[in-house]
Amino acid sequence: MMHIDDNPSTPGKFKMEKSPYHRQRLYSSLAKLTFWSFVFIVLIFMFLFRSSSSSSKVPSDLSRRSLRTSSYGGPVWEKRVKASAKIRSKNGLSVLVTGAAGFVGTHVSAALKRRGDGVLGLDNFNDYYDPSLKRARQALLERTGVHIVEGDINDVTLLKKLFDIVAFTHVMHLAAQAGVRYAMENPSSYVHSNIAGLVSVLEVCKSVNPQPAIVWASSSSVYGLNTKVPFSERDRTDQPASLYAATKKAGEGIAHTYNHIYGLSLTGLRFFTVYGPWGRPDMAYFFFTRDILKGKSIPIFQAPNHGTVARDFTYVDDIVKGCLAALDTAEKSTGSGGKKSGPAQLRIYNLGNTSPVPVSDLVSILERLLKVKAKRLVMKLPRNGDVQFTHANISLAQRELGYKPTTDLQTGLKKFVRWYLSYYGNGKKSAQ
Ligand SMILES: O=C(O)[C@H]1O[C@H](OP(=O)(O)OP(=O)(O)OC[C@H]2O[C@@H](n3ccc(=O)[nH]c3=O)[C@H](O)[C@@H]2O)[C@H](O)[C@@H](O)[C@H]1O
């Protein structure tokens, strides 16, 4: 092994012209020692700095969230997957539903199964909100014969394996990081699910043979700061107010690319504030209900100059009808083996209710249904990604999908409250 003293000194660097040879060697060694000590200290500092800065950069929420992929494979597992995806009606579809343990995913999966389609669910059961609610939805679906594989949409190996086992005719892609306000807390989770995850799904869909047709969830939030109402699919979507909206808008661009290059049949559905039984506890109607029952005050956002904040709240059963109609009218993808062989269908539809309701009216309806007066805390609309109002023009979906929402907010919330009280009990047990 070479000793540090055995290294020849850098020519000229420590040259001591009039010094004796041994002194020159001593100086040279000291210089090298100093140099290497310096390098060593710098490396330690770099290591410490990197680890502390990277741990502070990783959002705690991302590490908190479970994105694990449980083990899969084996003959028993494959048998369950096949049984769940088995078509039981004439001309039925076989659909892979991503985000099947989610709110809309559960309702869509159950509806597909009811009419005899083959349905396989995929969900990562992350803890963005109480995972026990997702497990309860899973139990509900398992009772109807829908199996949910536990895994992440970014797990391309798993996705390919599922397509090896079942030649899905359709993918209903609902897995996403939802929520407008949470995007400020955990931005990377939106990129992970709504952009990288979408690309993983489309990468696998484009390379399998036959390619499935894909219907996926975009969002009303793509209309961002637009002021022209009602929102039409032809309107601009280039001024998102939240990162959530920006990732959904990016998804629409990504869908265009995969349709253009690979001939994938793609339909994006812009959902407008979907609510109903088995809903999402992060949404206002849900946590307002919980907090009114608990006697806690609820923050009600108000636009500048006492302006009304309103949403085109859409009942989940109406959304489900729109999703099924989109699947039924989806044309086949045209590519095979990753190559396009002709133009493929590319669609985008608003699925809303066409009657915006102010948030304060939503609270009044809840008060009547719960028979409890809410403690209203009216506050300025924070700059957190929320937009002032949404209002869907649904004439395109009406014409092409036969979409016709039939549930008003009063009726829909009545069904939600009935479910809430039976699920959580009269305030004894409550949503987290
Ligand atoms: O259509 C969509 O694409 C999106 O719909 C939903 O977003 P939003 O329409 O923002 O619903 P939601 O949070 O229930 O707030 C409802 C109203 O309550 C107001 N609001 C909210 C919180 C609060 O504390 N106070 C308040 O007044 C708030 O200002 C708003 O006016 C989905 O969450 C989202 O994932 C996406 O799918």
The ligand as a Tripos MOL2 file, in Angstrom:
@<TRIPOS>MOLECULE
LIG
   37    39     1     0     0
SMALL
NO_CHARGES

@<TRIPOS>ATOM
      1 O1        -64.2550   19.6900   -8.8710 O.co2     1 LIG1
      2 C1        -63.1170   19.3190   -8.6750 C.2       1 LIG1
      3 O2        -62.3810   18.9900   -9.5820 O.co2     1 LIG1
      4 C2        -62.5630   19.2850   -7.2980 C.3       1 LIG1
      5 O3        -63.6690   19.1680   -6.3930 O.3       1 LIG1
      6 C3        -63.3090   19.1830   -5.0440 C.3       1 LIG1
      7 O4        -62.6890   20.4170   -4.7180 O.3       1 LIG1
      8 P1        -63.5820   21.6020   -4.1470 P.3       1 LIG1
      9 O5        -64.6200   22.0010   -5.1120 O.co2     1 LIG1
     10 O6        -62.6450   22.6440   -3.6910 O.co2     1 LIG1
     11 O7        -64.3380   20.8750   -2.9470 O.3       1 LIG1
     12 P2        -64.2410   21.0880   -1.3650 P.3       1 LIG1
     13 O8        -62.8650   21.0340   -0.9140 O.co2     1 LIG1
     14 O9        -65.2150   20.1630   -0.7670 O.co2     1 LIG1
     15 O10       -64.7630   22.5710   -1.1830 O.3       1 LIG1
     16 C4        -66.1090   22.9050   -1.5140 C.3       1 LIG1
     17 C5        -66.3560   24.3630   -1.2470 C.3       1 LIG1
     18 O11       -66.2370   24.6210    0.1560 O.3       1 LIG1
     19 C6        -65.3640   25.7110    0.3660 C.3       1 LIG1
     20 N1        -64.6770   25.5140    1.6320 N.ar      1 LIG1
     21 C7        -63.7800   24.5230    1.7700 C.ar      1 LIG1
     22 C8        -63.1310   24.2980    2.9470 C.ar      1 LIG1
     23 C9        -63.3980   25.1320    4.0340 C.ar      1 LIG1
     24 O12       -62.8340   24.9910    5.1210 O.2       1 LIG1
     25 N2        -64.3270   26.1280    3.8750 N.ar      1 LIG1
     26 C10       -64.9750   26.3370    2.7040 C.ar      1 LIG1
     27 O13       -65.7920   27.2510    2.6150 O.2       1 LIG1
     28 C11       -64.4540   25.7220   -0.8310 C.3       1 LIG1
     29 O14       -63.9290   27.0170   -1.0590 O.3       1 LIG1
     30 C12       -65.3830   25.2750   -1.9220 C.3       1 LIG1
     31 O15       -66.0650   26.3630   -2.4440 O.3       1 LIG1
     32 C13       -62.3650   18.0530   -4.7470 C.3       1 LIG1
     33 O16       -61.9490   18.1230   -3.3870 O.3       1 LIG1
     34 C14       -61.1490   18.0760   -5.6410 C.3       1 LIG1
     35 O17       -60.4030   16.9190   -5.3990 O.3       1 LIG1
     36 C15       -61.5670   18.1680   -7.0820 C.3       1 LIG1
     37 O18       -62.0810   16.9480   -7.4930 O.3       1 LIG1
@<TRIPOS>BOND
     1     1     2 2
     2     2     3 1
     3     2     4 1
     4     4     5 1
     5     4    36 1
     6     5     6 1
     7     6     7 1
     8     6    32 1
     9     7     8 1
    10     8     9 2
    11     8    10 1
    12     8    11 1
    13    11    12 1
    14    12    13 2
    15    12    14 1
    16    12    15 1
    17    15    16 1
    18    16    17 1
    19    17    18 1
    20    17    30 1
    21    18    19 1
    22    19    20 1
    23    19    28 1
    24    20    21 ar
    25    20    26 ar
    26    21    22 ar
    27    22    23 ar
    28    23    24 2
    29    23    25 ar
    30    25    26 ar
    31    26    27 2
    32    28    29 1
    33    28    30 1
    34    30    31 1
    35    32    33 1
    36    32    34 1
    37    34    35 1
    38    34    36 1
    39    36    37 1
@<TRIPOS>SUBSTRUCTURE
     1 LIG1         1 GROUP 0 **** ****
